[in-house]
Amino acid sequence: MSDRVLTIGIVAGEASGDILGAGLVRSLRKRYPNARFIGIGGEEMEAAGFHSLVPMDRLSVMGLVEVLGRIRELVAIRKRVRSFFLTTRPDVFIGIDSPDFTIGLELQLREAGIKTAHYVSPSVWAWRRKRIFKIARAVDKMLTLFPFEARFYQEHDVPVAFVGHPLADAVPMQPDTDAARDALGLDRNRTVLAVLPGSRAGEVSRLGMLFLSAARWLQERQPDLQLVIPCVNRARQKQLNEMLEELEVKLPVTLVLGRSREVMAAADVVLLASGTATLEAMLLKKPMVVGYRLSGLTYYIATKLVKVPYVSLPNLLAQRELVPELLQDNATPEALGQAVLDWLQPDGGVDSLHQAFCEIHDQLRQNANERAAEALVPLIEAANHGA
């Protein structure tokens, strides 16, 4: 490797990207000890020796209305960052997730002759597939977390590296259910249902009462059931407490602040919203039931745009239905409750599900931080030799 001091530009826009970025910075620093890492990142990346030009939380905006309210600031930040990198000319620029912000930036920098990569594929394989043409112009290499994503890019002749998922590296192949129950003060000998209706207020508004009603339906049929709900923050805890008070029949449930992985590890079955939590539940080898509801108009539009047969990551990764998905009108308390109850039967298929989950976990467990860094070395060396 060259001893020249390198500049590696990175932009991450949210907490998950900050974690990925921190792992990447540490792995790249092993190869380039004197490199300078600069751009936009959060506390995790800064702890790894990264310099952030702008506080990362200025990019962490969710929802159309919120984005519109901050659009001028976001445009100004992107203009500032673009100007900085066009002047500094890093050896490589890496956008981590946040595609609406980073891919346009990657395109502008690549057109100026700067090597670029994007870490975490947008869901281009699922909807708005024409974005692949812009991505092809914007990046010298795409780094994907999942193998089916890499296959999509290969089919479209976009240079790609499947690096695996850091979460698969972090979660043990065989989680300790008893230890998790002890830590949460749960009875080892009673059935545990973990309920995760989402982390955002809107999700909990749509799914909270639905999931609680399903849990009540279940508890009527299985009175010894222990119900546990992890709450991402105190606002969600308050929101769920208010829903519990509204139930006609009081439901004994333990609300836990944070600790969602521990709650899922303690569970026999997980009832949850579609999203990244389904990946974590799968890595923990937990049978699950996926439920989701959108507004009527949003759901109608989604059915026209989305090009994949499943919404949950376990099913997408397996390319077959491993776990039930109950969406929109099919997501009723009775249907959700029955699907959970099915997993609790002696012949419910838990053993074969466990085997399938182990195989996927093994496939995703690739030492992602190191593989991502290794995939970027050719880009960095190409810039180095061109200097």
C-alpha positions in Angstrom: 0.0 0.0 0.0 1.1 3.6 -0.6 2.4 5.7 2.3 0.8 8.9 0.7 -1.7 10.5 3.0 -5.1 9.7 1.6 -8.3 11.6 2.0 -11.4 9.4 2.2 -14.8 11.2 2.0 -17.8 9.7 3.6 -21.4 11.0 4.1 -23.8 9.1 6.3 -27.2 10.5 7.1 -28.7 8.5 9.9 -27.9 6.3 12.9 -27.7 3.0 11.0 -25.3 4.6 8.5 -23.2 6.0 11.4 -22.7 2.5 12.7 -21.7 1.2 9.3 -19.4 4.1 8.7 -17.6 3.6 12.0 -16.9 0.0 11.2 -15.7 1.0 7.7 -13.4 3.7 9.0 -11.8 1.4 11.5 -11.2 -1.3 8.8 -9.8 1.2 6.3 -7.6 2.7 8.9 -5.9 -0.7 9.4 -4.9 -0.5 5.7 -4.2 3.3 5.6 -3.1 4.4 9.1 -2.5 8.0 8.0 -5.6 8.5 6.0 -7.9 11.4 6.7 -11.6 10.6 7.0 -13.9 13.6 6.5 -17.5 14.4 5.4 -20.7 13.9 7.4 -21.0 11.3 10.2 -22.3 10.9 13.7 -20.9 10.1 17.1 -19.8 6.5 16.2 -17.8 7.6 13.2 -16.3 10.5 15.1 -15.2 8.1 17.9 -13.4 6.1 15.1 -11.4 9.3 14.1 -13.8 10.8 11.5 -14.2 14.6 11.1 -17.8 15.7 10.4 -18.3 19.0 8.6 -21.9 19.2 9.6 -23.8 17.5 12.5 -25.3 14.3 11.1 -28.6 14.9 12.7 -29.2 17.8 10.3 -29.7 15.1 7.6 -31.9 12.8 9.7 -35.3 13.8 8.4 -38.2 11.4 8.1 -41.5 12.1 6.2 -42.4 14.2 3.2 -43.7 17.1 5.3 -40.6 17.2 7.4 -38.3 17.1 4.3 -40.2 19.9 2.7 -39.9 22.0 5.8 -36.1 21.5 5.8 -35.5 21.5 2.0 -33.5 24.7 1.8 -31.2 23.6 4.6 -30.7 20.2 3.0 -29.9 21.8 -0.3 -27.5 24.2 1.3 -25.7 21.4 3.1 -25.3 19.3 0.0 -24.0 22.3 -1.9 -21.4 23.0 0.8 -20.3 19.3 1.0 -20.1 19.1 -2.8 -18.0 22.3 -3.0 -15.7 21.0 -0.3 -15.1 17.7 -2.0 -14.7 19.2 -5.5 -12.0 21.4 -4.0 -10.4 18.8 -1.7 -10.7 15.9 -4.3 -10.7 12.9 -2.0 -9.1 9.6 -3.2 -12.6 8.0 -2.9 -16.0 9.2 -1.8 -18.4 6.8 -0.1 -22.1 7.6 0.4 -23.7 5.4 3.1 -27.4 4.8 2.6 -29.5 8.0 2.6 -29.8 7.7 -1.2 -31.9 10.8 -1.8 -29.0 12.8 -0.5 -25.9 10.8 -1.4 -26.5 9.4 -4.9 -26.9 12.8 -6.5 -23.7 13.9 -4.7 -21.9 10.8 -5.9 -23.0 11.5 -9.5 -21.6 15.1 -9.4 -18.3 14.0 -7.8 -17.9 11.1 -10.3 -18.5 13.4 -13.2 -15.6 15.5 -11.8 -13.3 12.5 -11.9 -13.5 11.4 -8.3 -13.9 7.7 -7.5 -17.2 6.9 -5.8 -18.9 4.1 -4.0 -22.3 3.6 -2.4 -22.7 1.4 0.7 -26.2 -0.1 1.3 -28.3 -0.5 -1.8 -31.5 1.5 -2.1 -34.6 -0.8 -2.7 -34.2 -0.3 -6.4 -34.8 -4.0 -6.9 -38.3 -3.5 -5.4 -39.6 -0.3 -6.8 -38.6 2.7 -9.0 -36.3 0.3 -10.9 -35.3 3.0 -13.4 -33.1 4.5 -10.7 -30.6 1.8 -11.6 -29.5 3.9 -14.6 -28.7 7.0 -12.4 -26.9 4.7 -9.9 -24.8 3.2 -12.8 -23.7 6.7 -13.7 -23.1 7.7 -10.1 -20.9 4.9 -8.6 -17.8 3.1 -9.4 -18.9 0.3 -7.0 -22.0 -0.6 -5.1 -21.6 -2.4 -1.8 -24.6 -4.5 -0.8 -25.7 -6.1 2.5 -27.7 -8.9 0.8 -26.8 -11.3 -1.9 -30.0 -10.9 -3.9 -29.2 -7.2 -4.2 -25.8 -8.0 -5.7 -27.4 -10.2 -8.3 -29.7 -7.4 -9.4 -26.7 -5.1 -10.0 -24.8 -7.8 -11.8 -27.8 -8.2 -14.1 -27.5 -4.5 -14.9 -23.7 -4.4 -15.3 -23.1 -2.2 -12.3 -19.8 -3.1 -10.5 -20.9 -4.5 -7.1 -19.6 -6.3 -4.0 -21.8 -8.3 -1.6 -20.1 -7.6 1.8 -22.6 -9.2 4.2 -24.4 -7.6 7.1 -22.7 -6.3 10.2 -25.7 -7.3 12.3 -25.1 -10.9 11.2 -21.5 -10.6 12.5 -22.7 -9.1 15.8 -25.5 -11.5 16.7 -24.4 -15.0 17.9 -25.5 -18.0 15.9 -27.3 -19.4 19.0 -28.7 -16.7 21.3 -29.2 -17.4 25.0 -33.0 -17.2 25.5 -32.8 -18.1 29.2 -30.2 -15.4 29.9 -32.4 -12.8 28.1 -35.4 -13.8 30.2 -33.5 -13.6 33.4 -32.2 -10.1 32.5 -35.8 -9.0 31.8 -37.2 -10.6 34.9 -39.4 -13.0 32.9 -40.4 -16.5 33.9 -38.2 -19.0 32.0 -41.0 -21.6 32.0 -43.8 -19.5 30.5 -44.4 -18.6 26.9 -43.1 -15.2 25.9 -44.5 -13.1 23.0 -42.5 -10.1 21.9 -44.6 -7.3 20.3 -42.9 -4.7 18.1 -45.3 -2.3 16.5 -42.6 0.0 15.1 -40.3 2.7 16.3 -42.1 5.8 14.8 -45.2 7.5 16.1 -47.1 7.0 12.9 -46.3 3.2 12.8 -47.4 2.8 16.4 -50.6 4.8 15.7 -51.5 2.4 12.9 -50.3 -0.9 14.4 -50.2 -0.5 18.2 -53.8 -1.1 18.9 -54.0 -3.8 16.3 -51.1 -5.7 17.8 -52.4 -5.2 21.3 -55.8 -6.6 20.3 -54.1 -9.6 18.7 -52.2 -10.1 22.0 -55.4 -9.9 24.0 -57.0 -12.5 21.6 -54.0 -14.8 22.2 -54.0 -14.3 26.0 -57.7 -15.4 26.1 -56.6 -18.7 24.6 -53.2 -19.0 26.4 -53.5 -17.3 29.8 -49.9 -18.0 30.9 -48.6 -15.9 28.0 -46.0 -13.2 28.9 -46.2 -10.1 26.7 -43.2 -7.8 26.3 -43.0 -4.7 24.2 -39.7 -2.8 23.7 -40.2 1.0 23.3 -37.5 2.9 21.4 -38.0 6.0 23.6 -40.2 7.4 26.3 -42.5 9.0 23.8 -43.4 5.6 22.3 -43.7 4.2 25.8 -46.2 6.8 26.7 -48.1 6.3 23.4 -48.4 2.5 24.1 -49.4 3.0 27.7 -52.3 5.2 26.5 -53.4 2.5 24.1 -53.2 -0.1 26.9 -55.5 2.1 29.0 -58.0 2.3 26.1 -58.4 -1.5 25.9 -61.8 -2.7 27.2 -60.1 -5.7 28.8 -56.9 -4.8 30.7 -53.9 -6.6 29.2 -50.9 -7.5 31.5 -47.8 -6.5 29.5 -44.2 -5.5 30.3 -43.1 -2.3 28.5 -39.3 -2.1 28.3 -37.4 1.0 27.3 -35.0 0.1 24.5 -33.4 -3.4 24.7 -35.3 -4.6 21.6 -32.7 -7.3 20.8 -32.9 -8.6 24.3 -36.7 -8.7 24.2 -36.7 -10.6 21.0 -34.0 -13.0 22.3 -36.3 -13.8 25.2 -39.3 -14.6 23.0 -40.8 -17.8 21.8 -42.5 -15.8 19.0 -42.3 -12.2 17.7 -45.2 -10.2 16.4 -43.7 -7.2 14.5 -44.0 -4.6 11.8 -42.1 -5.1 8.6 -38.7 -3.6 8.6 -35.1 -4.1 9.8 -36.5 -5.7 13.0 -37.5 -8.8 10.9 -33.8 -9.3 10.0 -32.8 -9.1 13.7 -35.6 -11.5 14.7 -34.4 -13.9 12.0 -30.8 -13.7 13.2 -32.0 -14.5 16.7 -33.8 -17.6 15.1 -37.2 -16.5 16.3 -40.5 -17.5 14.7 -42.3 -14.4 13.7 -45.5 -13.0 12.3 -45.2 -9.9 10.2 -48.1 -7.4 10.1 -48.4 -4.1 8.5 -51.0 -1.5 7.5 -50.7 1.7 5.4 -53.2 4.4 4.6 -55.5 3.2 1.8 -54.1 5.5 -0.8 -50.5 4.7 0.1 -51.2 1.0 0.0 -52.8 1.2 -3.4 -49.9 3.1 -4.8 -47.4 0.7 -3.3 -49.2 -2.3 -4.9 -48.7 -0.6 -8.3 -45.1 0.3 -7.8 -43.5 -2.6 -5.7 -42.2 -5.4 -7.9 -41.4 -8.1 -5.3 -43.7 -10.8 -3.8 -42.7 -10.3 -0.1 -42.1 -7.4 2.3 -40.1 -9.0 5.1 -36.4 -9.6 4.8 -36.5 -13.3 5.9 -38.9 -14.1 2.9 -36.9 -11.9 0.5 -33.6 -13.5 1.5 -35.1 -17.0 1.2 -37.1 -16.1 -2.0 -40.0 -18.1 -0.5 -42.5 -17.6 2.4 -40.7 -18.6 5.6 -42.8 -16.5 7.9 -46.4 -15.3 7.5 -47.0 -11.7 6.2 -50.4 -10.3 7.0 -50.9 -6.9 5.3 -53.6 -4.3 5.2 -57.1 -5.9 5.4 -55.6 -9.3 6.1 -54.0 -7.9 9.3 -56.8 -8.5 11.8 -56.4 -9.3 15.5 -57.7 -12.8 14.9 -55.5 -13.5 11.9 -52.4 -12.2 13.6 -53.2 -14.1 16.8 -53.9 -17.3 15.0 -50.6 -17.1 13.1 -48.7 -16.6 16.4 -50.7 -19.6 17.9 -49.7 -21.7 14.9 -46.0 -21.3 15.7 -46.6 -22.4 19.3 -48.1 -25.8 18.3 -45.8 -28.9 18.6 -45.9 -29.4 14.9 -45.7 -25.7 14.0 -42.6 -26.0 11.9 -40.2 -24.2 14.2 -37.4 -26.7 13.7 -37.3 -26.3 9.9 -37.6 -22.5 10.3 -34.6 -22.5 12.6 -32.6 -24.4 10.1 -33.5 -22.0 7.3 -32.6 -19.0 9.5 -29.2 -20.5 10.4 -28.4 -21.0 6.7 -29.3 -17.4 5.9 -27.3 -16.1 9.0 -24.3 -18.1 7.8 -24.6 -16.6 4.4 -24.8 -13.0 5.7 -22.0 -13.5 8.2 -19.1 -12.3 6.1 -17.1 -10.0 8.4 -18.8 -7.1 6.6 -16.6 -4.2 7.8 -13.5 -5.9 6.5 -15.1 -7.0 3.2 -16.4 -3.5 2.6 -13.0 -2.0 3.2 -11.3 -4.6 0.9 -13.9 -3.8 -1.9 -12.8 -0.2 -1.7 -9.1 -0.8 -1.9 -9.0 -1.0 -5.8 -10.8 2.4 -6.1 -8.4 4.0 -3.6 -5.3 2.4 -5.2 -6.5 3.6 -8.7 -6.8 7.1 -7.4 -3.4 6.7 -5.7 -1.7 5.6 -8.8 -3.3 8.4 -10.8 -2.0 11.0 -8.4 
